[in-house]
Amino acid sequence: MEAQLLAVDSLSPHPRNNDFFDDITGGKWDEFLESVKASGIIEPLVITQNKVVVSGHQRLRACKELGIKNVYCIVRSYKSEDEILRDLIETNIQQRGTISSSKKKQALIIQTLERIYGIRNTAGRPKDDENVKKLSENHVNLTRFSDKELTNPPPPRTKAQLAEALGLSLEQYATAKAVLPLIPDLQDMIDEGNLPATLARHLLARLTEQEQLELVKSLDTTKRYTAAMVQRKVTELQSADAGMEKKIEALERERDQYKTDIGLLEEKLRSLEAQDNKAGNEELKEKLKSAQADLIQQRENATQYLEQLKAAKSTAEQIKQAALDKQKEEYEKIISKLQASVPRSQVTFDELPEQDKEQLNDFCYGINQGRVAVHYLMDDKDAYIKILSLPPEKLKELEFDAAMLKDQAIKLLGLLAATPNSIFKK
């Protein structure tokens, strides 16, 4: 197919290209620009009939950055958007020599190609329809999409074949797919190396969206976590949620019982009023007065109960906050005293010896358990209902404050580990 010389400004990047691939950056981008300056655009861009780029997004970027006005393009006729996406993904992998390093982008590539080739999630067999047959025509991928020479073998028909074509093991393939259902914050932490990618498949994907959100709130998204650290954090969150949910359910059942009782009394009142209006019986009037008194008492009990709940929530929050303030004050005094006597250091957690890291993790875990002290208040029967009525978000605030204490302890122990007489070096 003959290439046409077209204006650079008339071409548009494909809107989904950035879903699958990152732009070249850093030294590699500088080298690419130098190559274009020296030799120009050697290989024509591949575009659709509407001048949307399918292959050549980085070459188009280079033209715009270097002020090149015209570039040779091959205009290819496509019958569907799936044909365009297939070519976009496979030719990009072929040009770059590898699939994207981002697990999130790998997952989108896998999801898109599985759909296009009809590879099912269950048995792994493709749908045998005209769409797959059309996409098989003039197919140009090798066993691996990144191979430079082009042949015309059958397209991938199973997960194993697609994994091989993408240059991934089946374990890497499954791990990448498990990243897709996660919330964006967890996907970013995995791509940035702050969470092990294997957690996506073996732990994180099993959490509900709300549980994932709560986990992110309990983590410092800029720090690196091991699988054991994340597992421990998930276990703590799930245990706290389960206990609080049971307590809330019990209170809701009690509240609903009050509503039921009030409804029955109101029905009884209406029945007695109807009988009184009909018969004018003095005995019925006495029953009516009794029912009215019962109803008033039940309403007063319900009102008093609801007021107690509100007061209990407020008091429990104050009790927990006071306990945390006292604990923070104690740790801040220790930290201030040690910081005044120990020279500051640039030593990070990753640079500590393994023995120090283990002791540090154990120490920090102990600090994070500071919130257990608050639960001892439940031994006080006067405080019991206050703790029962505490909503889940208040517990999360308590855990968040404990996590802040943990960060302070990490900074402190980093200073201690850097000193000649550190207790961790004895």
N, C-alpha and C positions, 0 to 999 in steps of 0.2 A: 504494500500500500504506500503510495507516494506521500511524502511529508509536505505540508503547506507552511509557508512563512506567515505567521499571524502576530498581531500586536499583543504585547505582554499585558497591557491594560484591559484587553478584551477577554482575558481568561480568568476563571474563578476557581478557587480551591474547592474540593468536595467537602460539604458540610460535616461529614462524618469521619474525615481523615484523622482528626485529632482524637476521636474516640478510640482509635486503634494504635496510633503511632505518635511518638513525641518528635518535636523538631530536633534536628542535629544542633548541638551547642558546643561551646568551648573550643578547644584546640582542633577538634575534628571539623567544626564548621569553618574555622579560619583556613584550614588546609583545603577544604572544598572550594571556598571562595578563590583562593590562590589558583587552584586548578582551572576554575572557570575563567579567571582573568587570563591565564596563559593559553588555554586551548579552546575557550568558548564552550557552548553547550553541544557536546558531541552526539549524545543520543536524544532524538526528538521526544517531546512530551507526548503522552497518549491522552486524548480528550474525548468527550462525548460530542454528539451532534450539537449540543447547546453550549459547547466550549467550557464544560466543567472538567477540571483535571482529574484523571483517574490514576495516572502514573507520572510523577515528576513534580511533586509539591516542593521538594527542596530545591530543584532546579529553578522553579518559578520564583521561590524566595530569593535565590541568588541573583536572578535577573533583575528583580525589583531593587535589591540592595545595591547592585553595581550599576544601575541605570541603563541596562540593556533594553532597548525598545521593542525588538522583534525576536521571535524564537520559532524554530521549526516544530511543528506538531503533526501527529498522525491522528486524524479524525476517525474514530471507530464507531460503528453503528451497533447500538445495544437494543435488545428487545425488552428488557426489564431492568428494574433497579437492582434485583439480585445479581444479574450478570455484571453490573457495574461494581457492586460491592465485592463480588468474588475476585474480579480483576484487580481492584484497588488493594485488597489485602494480599493477594498472592504476588503481585508484581512488586509491591513495597517490600515484602519479605525477601523476594529475589534480589532486589536492588541493595538492600541493607545487609543481606547475608544472614539474618537472624530475626527471630520474632522479638517483639518488644520485651524489655526486662520488667516492665510494670505488670504485676499480677492482675491488677484491675483491667488493664488493656488486653492482656492475654485472655482473660475470661470473656471479654466482649468479642474478641476474634473467634474463640472456640464456639461461643453461643451462636454467632452469626453463621459460621461455616457449617455447624451442625444443622441449622435450620435450612440453609441453602441446599446442602447435599442430602437432606432427609435422614440424617443419622438420629435415631431415636434414643431417648434417655434410658429406656428399659432394655430391650434386647439388642440395641445397637444396630438394627437393620434399617436400611433406607426405605423411604416410601417409593414405591415403583409407579411413578406417574410421569406425565409428559414433561413436567417442569425439570425433573432431574435429567431426563434424556436430552432436553435442549441444552442444559448447562454442561452436559458431557461433550457436546459437539465442539470441535476445535479447542479442546482443553489443552493447556500448555504446561501443567505442573509436572514435576518429576516426583520420585518417591518423597523427596523433600522440596518444599517450595523454594528454599534458598539456593538450590543448585543452579548454576549459571547456564548450563546447556539445556535446551528445550527439547522435549520429546512429547509423545502423545499417548501416555498410558491411561487406563481407566481412572476416574476420580476416586477419592477415598470413599469407602462405603461403610466403614465401621469406625468406632472411636479409636481403636488401635491404629488403624491406617491413617486417620487424621492426626493423631498424636505424632506418629512417625513423620508425616509430611511437614508438621510444624517444628520438628526437631526436639520434641518433648518426650520424656518417659511417661508411662501411664500414671505414675505417682505424681509427677509434675502437672500433668494434664488434669487430674482430679483435684489437686490442690488449687490450681488456678480457677477452676470452675466454682469451687467452694467460696471464693472471695466475692463473687458477684452478688449474693443475697445480703452481704453485710452492709451496715450503714456507712456512709462516706468517711467518717472519722476513723473507723477501724480499717477501711481499705487504705487510707492514706498512711496510717501507722505501719501497716504491713509493707507498703511500697517504699516507705522511708527507712525500713529496717528496724523499727522500734518494737515490732511484734514478729515472732516467728511465723512464716507463711503457713507452716503445717497446722498451726492453731485454727486457721480458718476452717479446715476440713474436720478436725477431730474435736473441736470445742465450740468455737464462736458461732458456726453456722447452726448449731443446735439451740442457740439462745433466741428468744423472741426479740422483736425490735426494741421493746421497752427495756428488756434486760441488757441489750447492747448499749442503749443510751445511758443506763445507770452505770455500766462498766466504764464507759468513756469518762463519765463524770468523776469516777474514783481514780483515774489514771492521770499521770502527767504525760500528755501526748508527745512531749519533746524528749522523753527519756526512753531508754531501751529496757525491755522486760523479757525475762526468760519465761518458758512455758510453765514452769512450776509456780512462778510468781503470779501469773495470770490465773492459773487454776485455783490458787489459794484465794485470790480476790473474788473470783466467780462464786466459789463455795461460800464465802462470807456473805456476799450479797444475796444469794439464794436462800441461805439460812435465815437471814434477817427478814427478808420479804415473806417467807413462808410463815414465820411466827407472827408477824404483824398482820398478815392477811387473816389468819385464824382469829385473832383477837377482834379485828374489825368485823368479821362475819358474825361473831358472837354478839357484839354490840348491835349490829344491824338487825339480828333476829329478835333481840330484846325490844328494840325500838318498834319493829313490825308487830310484835305481840301487843304492845301498847295501842297501836293503831287499830288492831283487830278488836281489842276490848272496848275501845271507845266507839267503834262502829256498831258493836253488838248493843251497847248501852243506848246509843242514839236510836237504834231500831226499836228497842224495848220502849223507849220514851215515846216514840211516834205511835206505837201500838196502844199504849196506855192512854195517850191523848185521844186517840180515835174512839176507844171504848168509853171514855169519860164523856165525850161529846154526845155519844149515842145514848148512854144509859143514865148519866148524871148520878152514878152511884158514889156514896161517900167513901166506901172502902176502896174503890178504884182511885178516888182522889188521893187517899193516903198512899196507895201504891205509887201513884204518879209523883208525889212529893219525895218518896223514898228513892225512886229511880233518878229523879232530878238531882238529889243529894249525892247519890252514887256517881253520877256522871260528872258532877262538879269536882268531887274528890279525885276521880280518875284523871280528869283534865289537869287538876293541880299537881298530881303525882307526875304526870307526863311532863308538865312544864318544869317542875323542880328537877326531874331527871335530866332534861335537856340542858338546864342551867348548870347542873353538876358536871355534865360532859364538857361544856365550854370552859368552866373553871378548872377542871382537871387537865385539859389540854394546855391551858395557859400556865398552870403551876408546874406541870411536867416539863414544859419547855424551859421555864425559869430554873428548875432544879438541874436540868442537864446543862444549861448554859453556864450556871454557876460552877458546876463540877469541871466543865471544860476550861473556864476562865482560870480556875485555881490551878489546874494541871498545866495550862499554857504558861501561867506566871512562874511556876516552879521551873519548867524547862527553860524559859527565857532567862531566868536568873542564872541557871547553870551555864547556858550558852554564852551570856554576856561575860560572866566571870572567866570562862575558858578563852573566849576570844580576846579578852584583854591581856591574857598572859601567854598566849600561843601565837607565834607569827603566822600571818596569812600565807596560804599556799595555793598554787594552781593545780594541785593534784586532783584528779577526777576519780570518780568511782571505778571506772574501767582500768585505771592505772594502778589500783591497789593490788597487793598480793592476794591470791585466792583465799588464803586463811583469813585475811582481814575482811574480804568480801563476805565470807560465810558468817563471821561474827557480826558484821555490820547488818546483814540481812536479818539475823536472829534478833538483834537489838531493835531494829526498826519495826519488826513484826510485833515485838512486845509493846512498843509505843502505840502502834495501830490498834492494839487491844485495849487501849485506855478506856474506850467506851464501855467495856465490860463493867467498870466500876459503877457506872450510872445504873446498870441493871440491878445492882445489889440493892438499890433503893426499893426494889419490888418486895424485899423482905419486910418493909415497913407497910403494914396493912393500910395505913392512911394514904400512902402514896401509890398503892397498887392500882387503883382504878385510874389514877392520873397517867401512869405508864401505859396501861392497857389502851387508853384512848389516844395515845400519840399517833398521828398519821405517818405513813411511810416516808413522806418527804422530809419530816423532821429528823428521822433516823439518818437519812442520807446527808443532811446538813452536819449531823454529828460525825459521821464517817469522813466527810470532807474535811472538817476541822482536824480530825485525827491525822488525816493524810498530810495536812500542812505541818503538823508537829513532826511527822516522819521526815519531811523534806528538811526541816531545821536540823534534825538529828543527823541526817546524811551529810549536810554541810559541816557540822561540828566534827563528826568522825573523820571526814576528809582532812580537816586541819590536824586532828590528833595523829592520824596515820602518817602525816608528812613530817612529824617532829622526831628528832633523834631518840627521845625517851618515850615514844608512843607505847601505850599499854598493849597495842596489837603487835608490837615487834618483840615483846618479851617472850 
